[in-house]
Amino acid sequence: MPAITSRAAGLLGVTALGLGLLTACGGSDAGTAADGSPSYGECKVSGTYGAHKLTTVDSGVLTIQAALPAPGDYNGDTPRNVRSGYSYCLAAEIAHRAGIPRLELTNVSFDALVSGRTKDYDLTIYQLYKTPEREKVADFTDPYLNVKSGVLVRSDSTLDATTIKDARIGILLGSVQDRFVNEQLKPAQQARQYQSINDMITALRARQIDAVVLDTTLVMLNARQIGDAVKVAGQYPVGGDAAIMLPKGSANTAGVNTIVGEMRADGTLDRVFKEQFQPFLGGNPDDLPEWSVS
């Protein structure tokens, strides 16, 4: 499993704050690959078609749920025009290996998703943390991605692993970083909690705070989007493991877990990350300096 960072709980949870439960959905084109097996948008699938068996909500369709927009994970503003992305292509790999010819993507709110209030889906791939609270309402596979926490600062900042303790730090309310900053890092000034990533980034650029601590992929995505105004200074080995989520009691949990293990062993997890997600980050998260709490 690649030891990189993801958007997991904080992002995945929080970029979707404020969205209502949506019902828009769209499916992949029913194309055909050179070997006669189905194709899935722009994803390059591998492994043996139909080597595993899954029982889906709709025959011949793997229905996945996510909170859009989610660039890098699901590339497109609506379910109907998503044809690539890290999480989308992982779903395509699962569909291919399970002999399912079509993907159907449904857009839902993050809160409804992780609270177990959504229905009629097969699985969710959204870089979600597997937590005891979520396991009460859903099933999870073994992890497919390790996540860490990045530090986003203004481009003129000289903050480092030592001086950050004297800085004004922004964190997302209820995130893994919220607990880490308050219970482990313990800055001299009380960290400021925000309900949304946009508000936190705006505060950083307005010099109301000095740093943002958030999932590393999220800070990298924001740094690439914003440009020269901000930079990623480093990352902490704090976060968790992202896993695929299925409805509670799903008959497919063991089968999907087997496919995930197969993709880890044959290098597919690493390949899809490098092909589909890393370009959106502007670099490799592994290349960022790792900070420790002194």
JOZIMO-V120484 format. One line per field, one symbol per residue. psi: psi as a letter, one per 30 degrees, with the letter a starting at -180 (. if undefined). burial: + if it has 16 or more other ideal C-beta (glycine too) atoms within 10 Angstrom, else -. A space follows every 10 residues. Layout:
psi = ???
burial = ???
This chain:
psi = kkiallfbed efefffkfkl klgkllllki lklegflllj bgkjlalkkg flkkjlekkg kjklkljlli keejjkflef gkfaleeefe eeeeeefghj fkkjkkklke eeefggfllh lelkjghkkj leeefffllk llkfkkkakl jkllfgkgka fefffgljkk lkkglefeee eefeeilekk kkklfleeee eeeefggflf lkjlkeeeee eeeeeebffl ljealkhkca kklkklkkgk ffeeeeeeee eeeeeggeee eeeeefeeff fgakfffkkk llj.
burial = ++-+++++++ +++++++-+- -+--++++-- ------++++ +++++-+-+- -+-+-+---- ++++++++++ -+++++--+- -+++++++++ ++++++++++ ++++++++++ ++++---+-- ++++++++++ ---+---+++ +-++++++++ ++++--+-+- +--+--++++ ++--++++-+ +---+-+--- ++-+--+--+ +-++----++ ++++++++++ ++++-----+ -+++++-+++ +++++++--+ -++-+++-++ -+++---++- +++--+++-+ +---+--+-- +---
